[in-house]
Amino acid sequence: MCGLKRRDSPVTPGPTCRCLLCRVERQLSGELASSITTYEAIRGSAANGLGDFASPSHVLSHLKATQADPSSDELFRELLAARPVEPQFVETLMILAFIPVLHGTVRRIAKQQLQLTRADITQQALSVFLQVLRSEQLEKRQSHFAFAISRAVKRQLFEWAGREGNVHEPRREEQQDPLPLMHDEFMERQATLRHFLDRCISKGLLGDEEVDFLIQIKLDGNTGGEVAELNSTTSNAVRQRMKRLLAKLRRLAGTASLRNHVAKDFVPEKTG
């Protein structure tokens, strides 16, 4: 099983991962390195933030290091604006920028859905990513691009994996009766939680980074170790961040009518 690379790690010789996504990453990295002329054309087409970066690799390094940072919004906006002119270059760069997100999501689904092959999950992940990148919703967006792309890709990919897993997994008769009740209860809790979080976001009580972190842990089901690896940090740092966020949510829930629902679902768990 392949491990995620640190975002700022240089490429060094030695054993390399042979998973499909890593092979795609190496191929696209080669294409990006040979696209200097295309990049210079985009860079010089107008006064924009790309002028601060001498090469596509510099842009990529910056995006990987600041994906969830608002400072990346300008670059994402300019790259997406250039996509109709140079779609292959922009999509290659965007895929490479989101490789850590795709890698972590593919690995998580592979653990959850043993019936699905990693190659199939990877192909679907790339397909979903391009669909999101070309969507009308993203075209209309003006900010928080990394958060929106990551969230949409994860949601669609987990939904696809759930459907595919149900198709391939044999059903046991004794599970037929309790499942509807469990599903209804789960959906009700999810709707309540989403309503609560939406209210917090709309009032500016929660930031996009905090919501994305909750999605990674509570909805996508990533462990603290996986989130730590994805973000080049430590499991302890992830645990401490989750504790602080849970405490904040409890304070917010204490002032709302959703106290019981929220407190029940956001009980501290071991995250790594």
Secondary structure, 3 states (H helix, E strand, C coil): CCCCCCCCCCCCCCCCCCCHHHHHHHHHHHHHHCCHHHHHHHHCCCCCHHHHCCCHHHHHHHHHHCCCCHHHHHHHHHHHHHCCCCHHHHHHHHHHHCHHHHHHHHHHHHHHCCCCCHHHHHHHHHHHHHHHHCCHHHHHCCCCHHHHHHHHHHHHHHHHHHHHHHHHCCCCHHHCCHHHHHHHHHHHHHHHHHHHHHHHHHCCCCCHHHHHHHHHHHHCCCCHHHHHHHCCCCHHHHHHHHHHHHHHHHHHHCCCCCHHHHHHHCCCCCCC
